[in-house]
């Protein structure tokens, strides 16, 4: 009925070590799974929808469906106003927005 206290302590110590090993291994498995799931979820949330891609393309390059989107006569699509040194090149030769072919088509 009664056991030696040293035997009880040794048995409890071994059981405690086994429980801790199981807890640590299961925690590591959950942490690794969570890391990969979070990374996957972050990348999928970072992606743009087709509509967002179209809107960004319109903002950066203009509306591709617009009649003069690729025209060099339009000041928005023409050569840059400044070269790399900052001197205004072609700025005097550009047509104002009111005289652009696409200004007449917009109205």
Biopython code that builds the backbone (N, CA, C, O; Angstrom):
import numpy as np
from Bio.PDB.StructureBuilder import StructureBuilder

atoms = [
    (1, "UNK", "N", (0.810, -1.179, 0.000)),
    (1, "UNK", "CA", (0.000, 0.000, 0.000)),
    (1, "UNK", "C", (0.859, 1.250, 0.000)),
    (1, "UNK", "O", (0.587, 2.184, -0.755)),
    (2, "UNK", "N", (1.848, 1.286, 0.796)),
    (2, "UNK", "CA", (2.731, 2.439, 0.818)),
    (2, "UNK", "C", (3.960, 2.125, -0.019)),
    (2, "UNK", "O", (4.456, 0.999, -0.043)),
    (3, "UNK", "N", (4.438, 3.173, -0.713)),
    (3, "UNK", "CA", (5.632, 3.002, -1.544)),
    (3, "UNK", "C", (6.747, 3.850, -0.993)),
    (3, "UNK", "O", (6.558, 4.725, -0.148)),
    (4, "UNK", "N", (7.873, 3.562, -1.493)),
    (4, "UNK", "CA", (9.049, 4.320, -1.112)),
    (4, "UNK", "C", (8.946, 5.721, -1.736)),
    (4, "UNK", "O", (8.680, 5.822, -2.934)),
    (5, "UNK", "N", (9.147, 6.803, -0.972)),
    (5, "UNK", "CA", (9.042, 8.167, -1.526)),
    (5, "UNK", "C", (10.019, 8.422, -2.685)),
    (5, "UNK", "O", (9.708, 9.183, -3.600)),
    (6, "UNK", "N", (11.159, 7.807, -2.647)),
    (6, "UNK", "CA", (12.126, 7.989, -3.725)),
    (6, "UNK", "C", (11.601, 7.382, -5.035)),
    (6, "UNK", "O", (11.831, 7.946, -6.105)),
    (7, "UNK", "N", (10.919, 6.275, -4.968)),
    (7, "UNK", "CA", (10.349, 5.631, -6.150)),
    (7, "UNK", "C", (9.211, 6.477, -6.733)),
    (7, "UNK", "O", (9.089, 6.621, -7.949)),
    (8, "UNK", "N", (8.382, 7.031, -5.842)),
    (8, "UNK", "CA", (7.273, 7.881, -6.294)),
    (8, "UNK", "C", (7.832, 9.125, -7.008)),
    (8, "UNK", "O", (7.333, 9.513, -8.064)),
    (9, "UNK", "N", (8.856, 9.737, -6.432)),
    (9, "UNK", "CA", (9.458, 10.928, -7.030)),
    (9, "UNK", "C", (10.068, 10.606, -8.395)),
    (9, "UNK", "O", (9.910, 11.384, -9.337)),
    (10, "UNK", "N", (10.748, 9.494, -8.512)),
    (10, "UNK", "CA", (11.359, 9.099, -9.779)),
    (10, "UNK", "C", (10.284, 8.829, -10.834)),
    (10, "UNK", "O", (10.431, 9.238, -11.985)),
    (11, "UNK", "N", (9.227, 8.156, -10.457)),
    (11, "UNK", "CA", (8.139, 7.854, -11.383)),
    (11, "UNK", "C", (7.454, 9.148, -11.849)),
    (11, "UNK", "O", (7.165, 9.315, -13.034)),
    (12, "UNK", "N", (7.203, 10.049, -10.910)),
    (12, "UNK", "CA", (6.572, 11.325, -11.258)),
    (12, "UNK", "C", (7.493, 12.163, -12.153)),
    (12, "UNK", "O", (7.027, 12.833, -13.074)),
    (13, "UNK", "N", (8.762, 12.121, -11.884)),
    (13, "UNK", "CA", (9.721, 12.860, -12.706)),
    (13, "UNK", "C", (9.743, 12.328, -14.131)),
    (13, "UNK", "O", (9.743, 13.108, -15.083)),
    (14, "UNK", "N", (9.762, 11.010, -14.286)),
    (14, "UNK", "CA", (9.742, 10.419, -15.634)),
    (14, "UNK", "C", (8.436, 10.753, -16.370)),
    (14, "UNK", "O", (8.455, 11.080, -17.556)),
    (15, "UNK", "N", (7.317, 10.670, -15.667)),
    (15, "UNK", "CA", (6.040, 11.020, -16.278)),
    (15, "UNK", "C", (6.011, 12.496, -16.691)),
    (15, "UNK", "O", (5.520, 12.833, -17.768)),
    (16, "UNK", "N", (6.529, 13.357, -15.842)),
    (16, "UNK", "CA", (6.566, 14.785, -16.130)),
    (16, "UNK", "C", (7.415, 15.064, -17.378)),
    (16, "UNK", "O", (7.032, 15.873, -18.223)),
    (17, "UNK", "N", (8.561, 14.396, -17.488)),
    (17, "UNK", "CA", (9.423, 14.576, -18.660)),
    (17, "UNK", "C", (8.716, 14.104, -19.931)),
    (17, "UNK", "O", (8.813, 14.755, -20.972)),
    (18, "UNK", "N", (8.013, 12.987, -19.853)),
    (18, "UNK", "CA", (7.301, 12.493, -21.035)),
    (18, "UNK", "C", (6.183, 13.455, -21.447)),
    (18, "UNK", "O", (5.984, 13.712, -22.635)),
    (19, "UNK", "N", (5.458, 13.983, -20.459)),
    (19, "UNK", "CA", (4.387, 14.940, -20.748)),
    (19, "UNK", "C", (4.963, 16.211, -21.379)),
    (19, "UNK", "O", (4.400, 16.743, -22.335)),
    (20, "UNK", "N", (6.083, 16.692, -20.842)),
    (20, "UNK", "CA", (6.705, 17.911, -21.381)),
    (20, "UNK", "C", (7.210, 17.694, -22.805)),
    (20, "UNK", "O", (7.104, 18.593, -23.639)),
    (21, "UNK", "N", (7.747, 16.536, -23.087)),
    (21, "UNK", "CA", (8.229, 16.245, -24.444)),
    (21, "UNK", "C", (7.053, 16.237, -25.428)),
    (21, "UNK", "O", (7.155, 16.789, -26.523)),
    (22, "UNK", "N", (5.944, 15.614, -25.037)),
    (22, "UNK", "CA", (4.755, 15.591, -25.895)),
    (22, "UNK", "C", (4.237, 17.013, -26.118)),
    (22, "UNK", "O", (3.887, 17.376, -27.241)),
    (23, "UNK", "N", (4.188, 17.811, -25.064)),
    (23, "UNK", "CA", (3.707, 19.198, -25.187)),
    (23, "UNK", "C", (4.624, 20.005, -26.099)),
    (23, "UNK", "O", (4.140, 20.754, -26.948)),
    (24, "UNK", "N", (5.935, 19.865, -25.940)),
    (24, "UNK", "CA", (6.877, 20.619, -26.772)),
    (24, "UNK", "C", (6.795, 20.206, -28.232)),
    (24, "UNK", "O", (6.823, 21.060, -29.118)),
    (25, "UNK", "N", (6.694, 18.922, -28.492)),
    (25, "UNK", "CA", (6.605, 18.460, -29.880)),
    (25, "UNK", "C", (5.304, 18.939, -30.527)),
    (25, "UNK", "O", (5.308, 19.409, -31.665)),
    (26, "UNK", "N", (4.197, 18.819, -29.802)),
    (26, "UNK", "CA", (2.923, 19.267, -30.375)),
    (26, "UNK", "C", (2.908, 20.781, -30.585)),
    (26, "UNK", "O", (2.346, 21.257, -31.571)),
    (27, "UNK", "N", (3.511, 21.537, -29.683)),
    (27, "UNK", "CA", (3.598, 22.989, -29.850)),
    (27, "UNK", "C", (4.459, 23.340, -31.060)),
    (27, "UNK", "O", (4.125, 24.260, -31.806)),
    (28, "UNK", "N", (5.548, 22.629, -31.261)),
    (28, "UNK", "CA", (6.409, 22.885, -32.414)),
    (28, "UNK", "C", (5.671, 22.576, -33.718)),
    (28, "UNK", "O", (5.791, 23.327, -34.686)),
    (29, "UNK", "N", (4.912, 21.485, -33.753)),
    (29, "UNK", "CA", (4.151, 21.144, -34.955)),
    (29, "UNK", "C", (3.110, 22.221, -35.256)),
    (29, "UNK", "O", (2.952, 22.633, -36.405)),
    (30, "UNK", "N", (2.414, 22.669, -34.238)),
    (30, "UNK", "CA", (1.408, 23.719, -34.426)),
    (30, "UNK", "C", (2.067, 25.022, -34.877)),
    (30, "UNK", "O", (1.534, 25.710, -35.747)),
    (31, "UNK", "N", (3.217, 25.370, -34.300)),
    (31, "UNK", "CA", (3.914, 26.600, -34.678)),
    (31, "UNK", "C", (4.385, 26.547, -36.129)),
    (31, "UNK", "O", (4.269, 27.539, -36.849)),
    (32, "UNK", "N", (4.905, 25.422, -36.563)),
    (32, "UNK", "CA", (5.355, 25.291, -37.955)),
    (32, "UNK", "C", (4.165, 25.381, -38.907)),
    (32, "UNK", "O", (4.238, 26.063, -39.930)),
    (33, "UNK", "N", (3.080, 24.701, -38.578)),
    (33, "UNK", "CA", (1.882, 24.765, -39.422)),
    (33, "UNK", "C", (1.334, 26.191, -39.472)),
    (33, "UNK", "O", (0.924, 26.660, -40.534)),
    (34, "UNK", "N", (1.325, 26.876, -38.340)),
    (34, "UNK", "CA", (0.839, 28.252, -38.292)),
    (34, "UNK", "C", (1.730, 29.182, -39.117)),
    (34, "UNK", "O", (1.222, 30.083, -39.784)),
    (35, "UNK", "N", (3.029, 28.981, -39.083)),
    (35, "UNK", "CA", (3.957, 29.798, -39.862)),
    (35, "UNK", "C", (3.657, 29.687, -41.349)),
    (35, "UNK", "O", (3.556, 30.700, -42.043)),
    (36, "UNK", "N", (3.514, 28.459, -41.841)),
    (36, "UNK", "CA", (3.256, 28.279, -43.266)),
    (36, "UNK", "C", (1.864, 28.754, -43.655)),
    (36, "UNK", "O", (1.688, 29.317, -44.736)),
    (37, "UNK", "N", (0.868, 28.537, -42.792)),
    (37, "UNK", "CA", (-0.479, 29.014, -43.091)),
    (37, "UNK", "C", (-0.512, 30.537, -43.120)),
    (37, "UNK", "O", (-1.138, 31.111, -44.010)),
    (38, "UNK", "N", (0.137, 31.202, -42.184)),
    (38, "UNK", "CA", (0.157, 32.660, -42.150)),
    (38, "UNK", "C", (0.855, 33.217, -43.377)),
    (38, "UNK", "O", (0.400, 34.200, -43.962)),
    (39, "UNK", "N", (1.947, 32.599, -43.764)),
    (39, "UNK", "CA", (2.673, 33.051, -44.952)),
    (39, "UNK", "C", (1.813, 32.880, -46.207)),
    (39, "UNK", "O", (1.744, 33.781, -47.043)),
    (40, "UNK", "N", (1.161, 31.728, -46.334)),
    (40, "UNK", "CA", (0.276, 31.483, -47.476)),
    (40, "UNK", "C", (-0.876, 32.484, -47.494)),
    (40, "UNK", "O", (-1.194, 33.045, -48.543)),
    (41, "UNK", "N", (-1.489, 32.706, -46.361)),
    (41, "UNK", "CA", (-2.619, 33.630, -46.268)),
    (41, "UNK", "C", (-2.180, 35.056, -46.611)),
    (41, "UNK", "O", (-2.909, 35.772, -47.297)),
    (42, "UNK", "N", (-1.009, 35.475, -46.147)),
    (42, "UNK", "CA", (-0.506, 36.815, -46.422)),
    (42, "UNK", "C", (-0.273, 37.003, -47.921)),
    (42, "UNK", "O", (-0.632, 38.040, -48.479)),
    (43, "UNK", "N", (0.329, 36.002, -48.576)),
    (43, "UNK", "CA", (0.574, 36.113, -50.009)),
    (43, "UNK", "C", (-0.723, 36.129, -50.813)),
    (43, "UNK", "O", (-0.819, 36.853, -51.805)),
    (44, "UNK", "N", (-1.714, 35.350, -50.408)),
    (44, "UNK", "CA", (-2.969, 35.358, -51.145)),
    (44, "UNK", "C", (-3.731, 36.655, -50.930)),
    (44, "UNK", "O", (-4.408, 37.121, -51.847)),
    (45, "UNK", "N", (-3.644, 37.248, -49.758)),
    (45, "UNK", "CA", (-4.292, 38.523, -49.514)),
    (45, "UNK", "C", (-3.570, 39.667, -50.224)),
    (45, "UNK", "O", (-4.176, 40.694, -50.530)),
    (46, "UNK", "N", (-2.287, 39.488, -50.483)),
    (46, "UNK", "CA", (-1.493, 40.521, -51.130)),
    (46, "UNK", "C", (-1.796, 40.624, -52.621)),
    (46, "UNK", "O", (-1.583, 41.679, -53.219)),
    (47, "UNK", "N", (-2.279, 39.568, -53.217)),
    (47, "UNK", "CA", (-2.573, 39.557, -54.641)),
    (47, "UNK", "C", (-3.673, 40.554, -54.974)),
    (47, "UNK", "O", (-4.569, 40.821, -54.172)),
    (48, "UNK", "N", (-3.574, 41.093, -56.180)),
    (48, "UNK", "CA", (-4.586, 42.027, -56.654)),
    (48, "UNK", "C", (-5.631, 41.271, -57.470)),
    (48, "UNK", "O", (-5.317, 40.299, -58.158)),
    (49, "UNK", "N", (-6.867, 41.731, -57.382)),
    (49, "UNK", "CA", (-7.911, 41.148, -58.216)),
    (49, "UNK", "C", (-7.752, 41.655, -59.637)),
    (49, "UNK", "O", (-7.000, 42.598, -59.884)),
    (50, "UNK", "N", (-8.457, 41.034, -60.571)),
    (50, "UNK", "CA", (-8.376, 41.475, -61.961)),
    (50, "UNK", "C", (-8.836, 42.925, -62.100)),
    (50, "UNK", "O", (-8.267, 43.689, -62.879)),
    (51, "UNK", "N", (-9.851, 43.295, -61.355)),
    (51, "UNK", "CA", (-10.360, 44.668, -61.417)),
    (51, "UNK", "C", (-9.313, 45.649, -60.890)),
    (51, "UNK", "O", (-9.141, 46.724, -61.465)),
    (52, "UNK", "N", (-8.619, 45.306, -59.822)),
    (52, "UNK", "CA", (-7.572, 46.188, -59.284)),
    (52, "UNK", "C", (-6.407, 46.329, -60.255)),
    (52, "UNK", "O", (-5.816, 47.403, -60.364)),
    (53, "UNK", "N", (-6.074, 45.245, -60.963)),
    (53, "UNK", "CA", (-5.001, 45.315, -61.964)),
    (53, "UNK", "C", (-5.408, 46.249, -63.093)),
    (53, "UNK", "O", (-4.605, 47.067, -63.541)),
    (54, "UNK", "N", (-6.658, 46.133, -63.562)),
    (54, "UNK", "CA", (-7.135, 47.011, -64.633)),
    (54, "UNK", "C", (-7.121, 48.471, -64.201)),
    (54, "UNK", "O", (-6.700, 49.341, -64.964)),
    (55, "UNK", "N", (-7.584, 48.746, -62.973)),
    (55, "UNK", "CA", (-7.608, 50.124, -62.500)),
    (55, "UNK", "C", (-6.205, 50.698, -62.352)),
    (55, "UNK", "O", (-5.977, 51.864, -62.675)),
    (56, "UNK", "N", (-5.267, 49.898, -61.870)),
    (56, "UNK", "CA", (-3.893, 50.382, -61.738)),
    (56, "UNK", "C", (-3.271, 50.639, -63.104)),
    (56, "UNK", "O", (-2.524, 51.602, -63.277)),
    (57, "UNK", "N", (-3.576, 49.782, -64.074)),
    (57, "UNK", "CA", (-3.073, 49.983, -65.427)),
    (57, "UNK", "C", (-3.636, 51.263, -66.025)),
    (57, "UNK", "O", (-2.916, 52.006, -66.692)),
    (58, "UNK", "N", (-4.911, 51.525, -65.792)),
    (58, "UNK", "CA", (-5.515, 52.759, -66.284)),
    (58, "UNK", "C", (-4.862, 53.978, -65.648)),
    (58, "UNK", "O", (-4.621, 54.978, -66.325)),
    (59, "UNK", "N", (-4.572, 53.902, -64.349)),
    (59, "UNK", "CA", (-3.969, 55.042, -63.665)),
    (59, "UNK", "C", (-2.541, 55.285, -64.120)),
    (59, "UNK", "O", (-2.115, 56.436, -64.215)),
    (60, "UNK", "N", (-1.796, 54.231, -64.401)),
    (60, "UNK", "CA", (-0.398, 54.413, -64.754)),
    (60, "UNK", "C", (-0.191, 54.682, -66.241)),
    (60, "UNK", "O", (0.714, 55.436, -66.597)),
    (61, "UNK", "N", (-0.997, 54.092, -67.117)),
    (61, "UNK", "CA", (-0.795, 54.243, -68.555)),
    (61, "UNK", "C", (-1.953, 54.914, -69.259)),
    (61, "UNK", "O", (-1.868, 55.163, -70.462)),
    (62, "UNK", "N", (-2.988, 55.202, -68.587)),
    (62, "UNK", "CA", (-4.164, 55.766, -69.227)),
    (62, "UNK", "C", (-5.130, 54.668, -69.616)),
    (62, "UNK", "O", (-4.805, 53.482, -69.556)),
    (63, "UNK", "N", (-6.315, 55.076, -70.015)),
    (63, "UNK", "CA", (-7.352, 54.125, -70.384)),
    (63, "UNK", "C", (-7.017, 53.510, -71.741)),
    (63, "UNK", "O", (-6.942, 54.243, -72.728)),
    (64, "UNK", "N", (-6.812, 52.183, -71.832)),
    (64, "UNK", "CA", (-6.462, 51.586, -73.121)),
    (64, "UNK", "C", (-7.616, 51.626, -74.118)),
    (64, "UNK", "O", (-7.383, 51.488, -75.318)),
    (65, "UNK", "N", (-8.850, 51.810, -73.659)),
    (65, "UNK", "CA", (-9.998, 51.880, -74.554)),
    (65, "UNK", "C", (-10.213, 53.286, -75.100)),
    (65, "UNK", "O", (-11.055, 53.483, -75.976)),
    (66, "UNK", "N", (-9.472, 54.254, -74.603)),
    (66, "UNK", "CA", (-9.609, 55.632, -75.050)),
    (66, "UNK", "C", (-9.086, 55.755, -76.481)),
    (66, "UNK", "O", (-8.073, 55.132, -76.800)),
    (67, "UNK", "N", (-9.740, 56.544, -77.371)),
    (67, "UNK", "CA", (-9.347, 56.598, -78.785)),
    (67, "UNK", "C", (-7.919, 57.062, -79.038)),
    (67, "UNK", "O", (-7.292, 56.598, -79.990)),
    (68, "UNK", "N", (-7.393, 57.949, -78.229)),
    (68, "UNK", "CA", (-6.031, 58.422, -78.493)),
    (68, "UNK", "C", (-5.086, 58.028, -77.362)),
    (68, "UNK", "O", (-4.193, 58.796, -77.005)),
    (69, "UNK", "N", (-5.273, 56.859, -76.806)),
    (69, "UNK", "CA", (-4.445, 56.445, -75.670)),
    (69, "UNK", "C", (-2.985, 56.311, -76.045)),
    (69, "UNK", "O", (-2.113, 56.583, -75.220)),
    (70, "UNK", "N", (-2.696, 55.902, -77.264)),
    (70, "UNK", "CA", (-1.306, 55.724, -77.682)),
    (70, "UNK", "C", (-0.796, 56.898, -78.507)),
    (70, "UNK", "O", (0.304, 56.829, -79.056)),
    (71, "UNK", "N", (-1.559, 57.955, -78.603)),
    (71, "UNK", "CA", (-1.175, 59.097, -79.433)),
    (71, "UNK", "C", (-0.056, 59.892, -78.786)),
    (71, "UNK", "O", (-0.060, 60.109, -77.574)),
    (72, "UNK", "N", (0.901, 60.327, -79.592)),
    (72, "UNK", "CA", (1.974, 61.183, -79.079)),
    (72, "UNK", "C", (1.565, 62.639, -79.102)),
    (72, "UNK", "O", (2.273, 63.489, -78.561)),
    (73, "UNK", "N", (0.407, 62.951, -79.734)),
    (73, "UNK", "CA", (-0.065, 64.333, -79.754)),
    (73, "UNK", "C", (-0.634, 64.753, -78.408)),
    (73, "UNK", "O", (-0.658, 65.938, -78.075)),
    (74, "UNK", "N", (-1.077, 63.804, -77.661)),
    (74, "UNK", "CA", (-1.655, 64.097, -76.351)),
    (74, "UNK", "C", (-0.533, 64.432, -75.377)),
    (74, "UNK", "O", (0.415, 63.655, -75.265)),
    (75, "UNK", "N", (-0.600, 65.554, -74.670)),
    (75, "UNK", "CA", (0.496, 65.910, -73.765)),
    (75, "UNK", "C", (0.691, 64.915, -72.634)),
    (75, "UNK", "O", (1.786, 64.817, -72.080)),
    (76, "UNK", "N", (-0.341, 64.184, -72.288)),
    (76, "UNK", "CA", (-0.165, 63.205, -71.213)),
    (76, "UNK", "C", (0.593, 61.976, -71.689)),
    (76, "UNK", "O", (1.223, 61.286, -70.887)),
    (77, "UNK", "N", (0.537, 61.692, -73.007)),
    (77, "UNK", "CA", (1.185, 60.513, -73.545)),
    (77, "UNK", "C", (2.453, 60.843, -74.315)),
    (77, "UNK", "O", (3.139, 59.936, -74.786)),
    (78, "UNK", "N", (2.773, 62.111, -74.451)),
    (78, "UNK", "CA", (3.916, 62.531, -75.240)),
    (78, "UNK", "C", (5.229, 62.328, -74.510)),
    (78, "UNK", "O", (5.267, 61.669, -73.471)),
    (79, "UNK", "N", (6.322, 62.893, -75.050)),
    (79, "UNK", "CA", (7.625, 62.756, -74.413)),
    (79, "UNK", "C", (7.651, 63.466, -73.067)),
    (79, "UNK", "O", (6.829, 64.351, -72.830)),
    (80, "UNK", "N", (8.555, 63.111, -72.198)),
    (80, "UNK", "CA", (8.594, 63.727, -70.876)),
    (80, "UNK", "C", (8.929, 65.201, -70.948)),
    (80, "UNK", "O", (9.632, 65.635, -71.861)),
    (81, "UNK", "N", (8.433, 65.978, -69.996)),
    (81, "UNK", "CA", (8.639, 67.421, -69.994)),
    (81, "UNK", "C", (10.062, 67.780, -69.602)),
    (81, "UNK", "O", (10.544, 68.841, -69.999)),
    (82, "UNK", "N", (10.740, 66.956, -68.855)),
    (82, "UNK", "CA", (12.105, 67.253, -68.406)),
    (82, "UNK", "C", (13.000, 66.058, -68.683)),
    (82, "UNK", "O", (12.589, 64.907, -68.535)),
    (83, "UNK", "N", (14.222, 66.347, -69.084)),
    (83, "UNK", "CA", (15.167, 65.245, -69.229)),
    (83, "UNK", "C", (15.834, 64.994, -67.885)),
    (83, "UNK", "O", (15.421, 65.560, -66.873)),
    (84, "UNK", "N", (16.833, 64.172, -67.865)),
    (84, "UNK", "CA", (17.443, 63.787, -66.593)),
    (84, "UNK", "C", (18.194, 64.939, -65.921)),
    (84, "UNK", "O", (18.486, 64.859, -64.728)),
    (85, "UNK", "N", (18.510, 66.003, -66.653)),
    (85, "UNK", "CA", (19.202, 67.144, -66.041)),
    (85, "UNK", "C", (18.229, 68.187, -65.519)),
    (85, "UNK", "O", (18.631, 69.103, -64.802)),
    (86, "UNK", "N", (16.977, 68.063, -65.861)),
    (86, "UNK", "CA", (15.986, 68.986, -65.346)),
    (86, "UNK", "C", (15.675, 70.123, -66.304)),
    (86, "UNK", "O", (14.857, 70.977, -65.962)),
    (87, "UNK", "N", (16.281, 70.181, -67.485)),
    (87, "UNK", "CA", (15.983, 71.265, -68.412)),
    (87, "UNK", "C", (14.673, 70.969, -69.125)),
    (87, "UNK", "O", (14.405, 69.823, -69.488)),
    (88, "UNK", "N", (13.859, 71.995, -69.325)),
    (88, "UNK", "CA", (12.554, 71.756, -69.960)),
    (88, "UNK", "C", (12.707, 71.533, -71.454)),
    (88, "UNK", "O", (12.787, 72.491, -72.223)),
    (89, "UNK", "N", (12.748, 70.296, -71.860)),
    (89, "UNK", "CA", (12.874, 69.968, -73.268)),
    (89, "UNK", "C", (11.496, 69.588, -73.777)),
    (89, "UNK", "O", (10.768, 68.877, -73.085)),
    (90, "UNK", "N", (11.133, 70.018, -74.909)),
    (90, "UNK", "CA", (9.846, 69.777, -75.548)),
    (90, "UNK", "C", (8.690, 70.464, -74.825)),
    (90, "UNK", "O", (7.551, 70.358, -75.280)),
    (91, "UNK", "N", (8.929, 71.141, -73.754)),
    (91, "UNK", "CA", (7.828, 71.765, -73.026)),
    (91, "UNK", "C", (7.203, 72.879, -73.857)),
    (91, "UNK", "O", (5.988, 73.075, -73.808)),
    (92, "UNK", "N", (8.017, 73.616, -74.623)),
    (92, "UNK", "CA", (7.477, 74.707, -75.436)),
    (92, "UNK", "C", (6.772, 74.163, -76.671)),
    (92, "UNK", "O", (5.902, 74.835, -77.225)),
    (93, "UNK", "N", (7.123, 72.975, -77.108)),
    (93, "UNK", "CA", (6.583, 72.446, -78.339)),
    (93, "UNK", "C", (5.325, 71.615, -78.136)),
    (93, "UNK", "O", (4.694, 71.190, -79.103)),
    (94, "UNK", "N", (4.972, 71.392, -76.918)),
    (94, "UNK", "CA", (3.768, 70.612, -76.661)),
    (94, "UNK", "C", (2.532, 71.448, -76.888)),
    (94, "UNK", "O", (2.533, 72.663, -76.692)),
    (95, "UNK", "N", (1.470, 70.770, -77.309)),
    (95, "UNK", "CA", (0.194, 71.454, -77.490)),
    (95, "UNK", "C", (-0.502, 71.554, -76.140)),
    (95, "UNK", "O", (-0.391, 70.645, -75.318)),
    (96, "UNK", "N", (-1.212, 72.638, -75.906)),
    (96, "UNK", "CA", (-1.994, 72.683, -74.661)),
    (96, "UNK", "C", (-3.099, 71.636, -74.690)),
    (96, "UNK", "O", (-3.452, 71.121, -75.751)),
    (97, "UNK", "N", (-3.636, 71.332, -73.529)),
    (97, "UNK", "CA", (-4.638, 70.276, -73.408)),
    (97, "UNK", "C", (-5.872, 70.568, -74.250)),
    (97, "UNK", "O", (-6.492, 69.638, -74.767)),
    (98, "UNK", "N", (-6.246, 71.842, -74.402)),
    (98, "UNK", "CA", (-7.445, 72.190, -75.152)),
    (98, "UNK", "C", (-7.284, 71.875, -76.638)),
    (98, "UNK", "O", (-8.279, 71.635, -77.323)),
    (99, "UNK", "N", (-6.048, 71.871, -77.153)),
    (99, "UNK", "CA", (-5.820, 71.622, -78.566)),
    (99, "UNK", "C", (-5.513, 70.161, -78.873)),
    (99, "UNK", "O", (-5.331, 69.799, -80.035)),
    (100, "UNK", "N", (-5.455, 69.345, -77.874)),
    (100, "UNK", "CA", (-5.130, 67.932, -78.064)),
    (100, "UNK", "C", (-6.299, 67.236, -78.772)),
    (100, "UNK", "O", (-7.461, 67.568, -78.540)),
    (101, "UNK", "N", (-5.979, 66.275, -79.631)),
    (101, "UNK", "CA", (-7.027, 65.553, -80.344)),
    (101, "UNK", "C", (-7.960, 64.841, -79.375)),
    (101, "UNK", "O", (-9.165, 64.755, -79.614)),
    (102, "UNK", "N", (-7.408, 64.339, -78.296)),
    (102, "UNK", "CA", (-8.263, 63.580, -77.383)),
    (102, "UNK", "C", (-9.128, 64.503, -76.545)),
    (102, "UNK", "O", (-10.108, 64.036, -75.963)),
    (103, "UNK", "N", (-8.811, 65.812, -76.451)),
    (103, "UNK", "CA", (-9.679, 66.729, -75.716)),
    (103, "UNK", "C", (-11.006, 66.900, -76.438)),
    (103, "UNK", "O", (-12.053, 67.018, -75.801)),
    (104, "UNK", "N", (-10.965, 66.914, -77.764)),
    (104, "UNK", "CA", (-12.204, 67.027, -78.532)),
    (104, "UNK", "C", (-13.015, 65.729, -78.435)),
    (104, "UNK", "O", (-14.246, 65.763, -78.428)),
    (105, "UNK", "N", (-12.342, 64.615, -78.362)),
    (105, "UNK", "CA", (-13.058, 63.342, -78.273)),
    (105, "UNK", "C", (-13.670, 63.110, -76.901)),
    (105, "UNK", "O", (-14.677, 62.413, -76.779)),
    (106, "UNK", "N", (-13.066, 63.694, -75.859)),
    (106, "UNK", "CA", (-13.593, 63.512, -74.511)),
    (106, "UNK", "C", (-14.922, 64.231, -74.318)),
    (106, "UNK", "O", (-15.777, 63.751, -73.575)),
    (107, "UNK", "N", (-15.110, 65.368, -74.972)),
    (107, "UNK", "CA", (-16.324, 66.159, -74.743)),
    (107, "UNK", "C", (-17.479, 65.720, -75.608)),
    (107, "UNK", "O", (-18.565, 66.294, -75.526)),
]
sb = StructureBuilder()
sb.init_structure("model")
sb.init_model(0)
sb.init_chain("A")
sb.init_seg("    ")
for serial, (resi, resn, name, xyz) in enumerate(atoms, 1):
    if name == "N":
        sb.init_residue(resn, " ", resi, " ")
    sb.init_atom(name, np.array(xyz, "f"), 0.0, 1.0, " ", f" {name:<3s}", serial, name[0])
structure = sb.get_structure()
